[in-house]
Amino acid sequence: MTGHPEAVLARELGLCYTSLALVTDLDAGVESGEGVTHAEVLEVFARNVDRLRTVLFKALESLPAARDCTCSHALDGLVTGLAGVPS
């Protein structure tokens, strides 16, 4: 899975955006070996939920009270469409 669609939408809306990922299947995409089962993926996720929650809450606590970034102005001055073609 990627965060690309979400990042694009956040940019269009002028929102700050980041992602947080939890790797649960280290052999994803590997052709050899037995792979992992869905149950094993869920087990890894369950073992790491508390760590993920801790990181998320610490990140939220560290956010400034007021946004002081350029995200909301990232597309200021953007010209859409081709020259001479109405957008």
Distance bins in CASP14 RR format, pairs under 12 A and 6 or more apart:
PFRMAT RR
TARGET T0000
AUTHOR 0000-0000-0000
RMODE 2
METHOD distances of the structure
MODEL  1
1 19 0 0 0 0 0 1 0 0 0 0 0
1 21 0 0 0 0 1 0 0 0 0 0 0
1 22 0 0 0 0 0 1 0 0 0 0 0
1 23 0 0 0 0 0 1 0 0 0 0 0
1 24 0 0 0 0 0 1 0 0 0 0 0
1 25 0 0 0 0 0 1 0 0 0 0 0
1 28 0 0 0 0 0 1 0 0 0 0 0
2 8 0 0 0 0 0 1 0 0 0 0 0
2 19 0 0 0 0 1 0 0 0 0 0 0
2 21 0 0 0 0 0 1 0 0 0 0 0
3 9 0 0 0 0 1 0 0 0 0 0 0
3 10 0 0 0 0 1 0 0 0 0 0 0
3 11 0 0 0 0 0 1 0 0 0 0 0
3 17 0 0 0 0 1 0 0 0 0 0 0
3 18 0 0 0 0 0 1 0 0 0 0 0
3 19 1 0 1 0 0 0 0 0 0 0 0
3 20 0 0 0 0 0 1 0 0 0 0 0
3 21 0 0 0 0 1 0 0 0 0 0 0
4 10 0 0 0 0 0 1 0 0 0 0 0
4 11 0 0 0 0 0 1 0 0 0 0 0
4 17 0 0 0 0 0 1 0 0 0 0 0
4 19 0 0 0 0 0 1 0 0 0 0 0
5 11 0 0 0 0 0 1 0 0 0 0 0
5 12 0 0 0 0 0 1 0 0 0 0 0
5 17 0 0 0 0 0 1 0 0 0 0 0
5 19 0 0 0 0 0 1 0 0 0 0 0
6 12 0 0 0 0 0 1 0 0 0 0 0
6 13 0 0 0 0 0 1 0 0 0 0 0
6 15 0 0 0 0 1 0 0 0 0 0 0
6 17 1 0 0 1 0 0 0 0 0 0 0
6 18 0 0 0 0 0 1 0 0 0 0 0
6 19 1 0 0 1 0 0 0 0 0 0 0
6 20 0 0 0 0 0 1 0 0 0 0 0
7 13 0 0 0 0 0 1 0 0 0 0 0
7 14 0 0 0 0 0 1 0 0 0 0 0
7 15 0 0 0 0 1 0 0 0 0 0 0
7 16 0 0 0 0 0 1 0 0 0 0 0
7 17 1 0 1 0 0 0 0 0 0 0 0
7 18 0 0 0 0 1 0 0 0 0 0 0
7 19 1 0 0 1 0 0 0 0 0 0 0
7 71 0 0 0 0 0 1 0 0 0 0 0
7 74 0 0 0 0 0 1 0 0 0 0 0
8 14 0 0 0 0 0 1 0 0 0 0 0
8 15 0 0 0 0 0 1 0 0 0 0 0
8 17 0 0 0 0 1 0 0 0 0 0 0
8 74 0 0 0 0 0 1 0 0 0 0 0
8 75 0 0 0 0 0 1 0 0 0 0 0
9 15 0 0 0 0 1 0 0 0 0 0 0
9 17 0 0 0 0 1 0 0 0 0 0 0
10 16 1 0 0 1 0 0 0 0 0 0 0
10 17 1 1 0 0 0 0 0 0 0 0 0
10 18 0 0 0 0 1 0 0 0 0 0 0
10 19 0 0 0 0 0 1 0 0 0 0 0
10 71 0 0 0 0 1 0 0 0 0 0 0
10 72 0 0 0 0 0 1 0 0 0 0 0
10 74 0 0 0 0 1 0 0 0 0 0 0
10 75 0 0 0 0 0 1 0 0 0 0 0
11 17 1 0 0 1 0 0 0 0 0 0 0
11 70 0 0 0 0 0 1 0 0 0 0 0
11 71 0 0 0 0 1 0 0 0 0 0 0
11 72 0 0 0 0 0 1 0 0 0 0 0
11 73 0 0 0 0 0 1 0 0 0 0 0
11 74 1 0 1 0 0 0 0 0 0 0 0
11 75 1 0 0 1 0 0 0 0 0 0 0
11 78 0 0 0 0 0 1 0 0 0 0 0
12 71 0 0 0 0 0 1 0 0 0 0 0
12 72 0 0 0 0 0 1 0 0 0 0 0
12 74 0 0 0 0 1 0 0 0 0 0 0
12 75 1 0 0 1 0 0 0 0 0 0 0
12 78 0 0 0 0 1 0 0 0 0 0 0
12 80 0 0 0 0 0 1 0 0 0 0 0
13 71 0 0 0 0 1 0 0 0 0 0 0
13 72 0 0 0 0 1 0 0 0 0 0 0
13 74 0 0 0 0 1 0 0 0 0 0 0
13 75 0 0 0 0 1 0 0 0 0 0 0
14 67 0 0 0 0 0 1 0 0 0 0 0
14 69 0 0 0 0 1 0 0 0 0 0 0
14 70 0 0 0 0 1 0 0 0 0 0 0
14 71 1 0 1 0 0 0 0 0 0 0 0
14 72 1 0 1 0 0 0 0 0 0 0 0
14 73 1 0 0 1 0 0 0 0 0 0 0
14 74 1 0 1 0 0 0 0 0 0 0 0
14 75 1 0 0 1 0 0 0 0 0 0 0
14 76 0 0 0 0 1 0 0 0 0 0 0
14 78 0 0 0 0 0 1 0 0 0 0 0
15 67 0 0 0 0 1 0 0 0 0 0 0
15 69 0 0 0 0 0 1 0 0 0 0 0
15 71 1 0 0 1 0 0 0 0 0 0 0
15 72 1 0 0 1 0 0 0 0 0 0 0
15 73 0 0 0 0 0 1 0 0 0 0 0
15 74 0 0 0 0 1 0 0 0 0 0 0
15 75 0 0 0 0 0 1 0 0 0 0 0
16 59 0 0 0 0 0 1 0 0 0 0 0
16 63 0 0 0 0 1 0 0 0 0 0 0
16 64 0 0 0 0 0 1 0 0 0 0 0
16 67 1 0 0 1 0 0 0 0 0 0 0
16 68 0 0 0 0 0 1 0 0 0 0 0
16 69 1 0 0 1 0 0 0 0 0 0 0
16 70 0 0 0 0 1 0 0 0 0 0 0
16 71 1 0 1 0 0 0 0 0 0 0 0
16 72 0 0 0 0 1 0 0 0 0 0 0
16 73 0 0 0 0 0 1 0 0 0 0 0
16 74 0 0 0 0 1 0 0 0 0 0 0
17 69 0 0 0 0 0 1 0 0 0 0 0
17 71 1 0 0 1 0 0 0 0 0 0 0
17 72 0 0 0 0 0 1 0 0 0 0 0
17 74 0 0 0 0 0 1 0 0 0 0 0
18 55 0 0 0 0 0 1 0 0 0 0 0
18 56 0 0 0 0 0 1 0 0 0 0 0
18 59 0 0 0 0 1 0 0 0 0 0 0
18 60 0 0 0 0 0 1 0 0 0 0 0
18 63 0 0 0 0 0 1 0 0 0 0 0
18 69 0 0 0 0 0 1 0 0 0 0 0
18 71 0 0 0 0 0 1 0 0 0 0 0
19 56 0 0 0 0 0 1 0 0 0 0 0
19 59 0 0 0 0 0 1 0 0 0 0 0
20 48 0 0 0 0 0 1 0 0 0 0 0
20 51 0 0 0 0 0 1 0 0 0 0 0
20 52 1 0 0 1 0 0 0 0 0 0 0
20 53 0 0 0 0 0 1 0 0 0 0 0
20 54 0 0 0 0 0 1 0 0 0 0 0
20 55 1 0 0 1 0 0 0 0 0 0 0
20 56 1 0 0 1 0 0 0 0 0 0 0
20 57 0 0 0 0 0 1 0 0 0 0 0
20 58 0 0 0 0 0 1 0 0 0 0 0
20 59 1 0 0 1 0 0 0 0 0 0 0
20 60 0 0 0 0 0 1 0 0 0 0 0
21 45 0 0 0 0 0 1 0 0 0 0 0
21 48 0 0 0 0 0 1 0 0 0 0 0
21 52 0 0 0 0 1 0 0 0 0 0 0
21 55 0 0 0 0 0 1 0 0 0 0 0
21 56 0 0 0 0 0 1 0 0 0 0 0
22 41 0 0 0 0 0 1 0 0 0 0 0
22 42 0 0 0 0 0 1 0 0 0 0 0
22 44 0 0 0 0 1 0 0 0 0 0 0
22 45 1 0 0 1 0 0 0 0 0 0 0
22 46 0 0 0 0 0 1 0 0 0 0 0
22 47 0 0 0 0 0 1 0 0 0 0 0
22 48 1 0 1 0 0 0 0 0 0 0 0
22 49 0 0 0 0 1 0 0 0 0 0 0
22 50 0 0 0 0 0 1 0 0 0 0 0
22 51 0 0 0 0 1 0 0 0 0 0 0
22 52 1 0 1 0 0 0 0 0 0 0 0
22 53 0 0 0 0 0 1 0 0 0 0 0
22 55 0 0 0 0 1 0 0 0 0 0 0
22 56 0 0 0 0 0 1 0 0 0 0 0
23 36 0 0 0 0 0 1 0 0 0 0 0
23 41 0 0 0 0 0 1 0 0 0 0 0
23 44 0 0 0 0 1 0 0 0 0 0 0
23 45 0 0 0 0 1 0 0 0 0 0 0
23 47 0 0 0 0 0 1 0 0 0 0 0
23 48 0 0 0 0 1 0 0 0 0 0 0
23 51 0 0 0 0 0 1 0 0 0 0 0
23 52 0 0 0 0 0 1 0 0 0 0 0
24 36 0 0 0 0 1 0 0 0 0 0 0
24 37 0 0 0 0 0 1 0 0 0 0 0
24 38 0 0 0 0 0 1 0 0 0 0 0
24 39 0 0 0 0 0 1 0 0 0 0 0
24 40 0 0 0 0 1 0 0 0 0 0 0
24 41 1 0 1 0 0 0 0 0 0 0 0
24 42 1 0 0 1 0 0 0 0 0 0 0
24 43 0 0 0 0 1 0 0 0 0 0 0
24 44 1 0 1 0 0 0 0 0 0 0 0
24 45 1 0 1 0 0 0 0 0 0 0 0
24 46 0 0 0 0 1 0 0 0 0 0 0
24 47 0 0 0 0 1 0 0 0 0 0 0
24 48 1 0 0 1 0 0 0 0 0 0 0
24 49 0 0 0 0 0 1 0 0 0 0 0
24 52 0 0 0 0 0 1 0 0 0 0 0
25 35 0 0 0 0 1 0 0 0 0 0 0
25 36 1 0 1 0 0 0 0 0 0 0 0
25 37 0 0 0 0 1 0 0 0 0 0 0
25 38 0 0 0 0 1 0 0 0 0 0 0
25 39 0 0 0 0 0 1 0 0 0 0 0
25 40 0 0 0 0 1 0 0 0 0 0 0
25 41 1 0 1 0 0 0 0 0 0 0 0
25 42 0 0 0 0 0 1 0 0 0 0 0
25 43 0 0 0 0 0 1 0 0 0 0 0
25 44 1 0 0 1 0 0 0 0 0 0 0
25 45 0 0 0 0 1 0 0 0 0 0 0
26 35 0 0 0 0 1 0 0 0 0 0 0
26 36 0 0 0 0 1 0 0 0 0 0 0
26 40 0 0 0 0 0 1 0 0 0 0 0
26 41 0 0 0 0 0 1 0 0 0 0 0
26 44 0 0 0 0 1 0 0 0 0 0 0
27 33 1 0 0 1 0 0 0 0 0 0 0
27 34 0 0 0 0 1 0 0 0 0 0 0
27 35 1 0 1 0 0 0 0 0 0 0 0
27 36 1 0 0 1 0 0 0 0 0 0 0
27 37 0 0 0 0 0 1 0 0 0 0 0
27 40 0 0 0 0 0 1 0 0 0 0 0
27 41 0 0 0 0 0 1 0 0 0 0 0
27 44 0 0 0 0 0 1 0 0 0 0 0
28 35 0 0 0 0 1 0 0 0 0 0 0
28 36 0 0 0 0 1 0 0 0 0 0 0
28 41 0 0 0 0 1 0 0 0 0 0 0
28 44 0 0 0 0 0 1 0 0 0 0 0
29 35 0 0 0 0 1 0 0 0 0 0 0
29 36 0 0 0 0 0 1 0 0 0 0 0
30 36 0 0 0 0 0 1 0 0 0 0 0
34 40 0 0 0 0 0 1 0 0 0 0 0
35 41 0 0 0 0 0 1 0 0 0 0 0
36 42 0 0 0 0 0 1 0 0 0 0 0
36 43 0 0 0 0 1 0 0 0 0 0 0
36 44 0 0 0 0 1 0 0 0 0 0 0
36 45 0 0 0 0 0 1 0 0 0 0 0
37 43 0 0 0 0 1 0 0 0 0 0 0
37 44 0 0 0 0 0 1 0 0 0 0 0
38 44 0 0 0 0 0 1 0 0 0 0 0
38 45 0 0 0 0 0 1 0 0 0 0 0
39 45 0 0 0 0 0 1 0 0 0 0 0
39 46 0 0 0 0 0 1 0 0 0 0 0
40 46 0 0 0 0 0 1 0 0 0 0 0
40 47 0 0 0 0 0 1 0 0 0 0 0
41 47 0 0 0 0 0 1 0 0 0 0 0
41 48 0 0 0 0 0 1 0 0 0 0 0
42 48 0 0 0 0 0 1 0 0 0 0 0
42 49 0 0 0 0 0 1 0 0 0 0 0
43 49 0 0 0 0 0 1 0 0 0 0 0
44 51 0 0 0 0 0 1 0 0 0 0 0
44 52 0 0 0 0 0 1 0 0 0 0 0
45 51 0 0 0 0 0 1 0 0 0 0 0
45 52 0 0 0 0 1 0 0 0 0 0 0
45 53 0 0 0 0 0 1 0 0 0 0 0
46 52 0 0 0 0 0 1 0 0 0 0 0
48 54 0 0 0 0 0 1 0 0 0 0 0
48 55 0 0 0 0 1 0 0 0 0 0 0
48 56 0 0 0 0 0 1 0 0 0 0 0
49 55 0 0 0 0 0 1 0 0 0 0 0
49 56 0 0 0 0 0 1 0 0 0 0 0
50 56 0 0 0 0 0 1 0 0 0 0 0
50 57 0 0 0 0 0 1 0 0 0 0 0
51 57 0 0 0 0 0 1 0 0 0 0 0
51 58 0 0 0 0 0 1 0 0 0 0 0
52 58 0 0 0 0 0 1 0 0 0 0 0
52 59 0 0 0 0 0 1 0 0 0 0 0
53 59 0 0 0 0 0 1 0 0 0 0 0
53 60 0 0 0 0 0 1 0 0 0 0 0
54 60 0 0 0 0 0 1 0 0 0 0 0
54 61 0 0 0 0 0 1 0 0 0 0 0
55 61 0 0 0 0 0 1 0 0 0 0 0
55 62 0 0 0 0 0 1 0 0 0 0 0
56 62 0 0 0 0 0 1 0 0 0 0 0
56 63 0 0 0 0 0 1 0 0 0 0 0
57 63 0 0 0 0 0 1 0 0 0 0 0
63 69 0 0 0 0 0 1 0 0 0 0 0
66 72 0 0 0 0 0 1 0 0 0 0 0
67 73 0 0 0 0 0 1 0 0 0 0 0
70 76 0 0 0 0 1 0 0 0 0 0 0
78 87 0 0 0 0 0 1 0 0 0 0 0
79 85 0 0 0 0 0 1 0 0 0 0 0
79 87 0 0 0 0 1 0 0 0 0 0 0
80 86 0 0 0 0 1 0 0 0 0 0 0
80 87 1 0 1 0 0 0 0 0 0 0 0
81 87 1 0 1 0 0 0 0 0 0 0 0
END
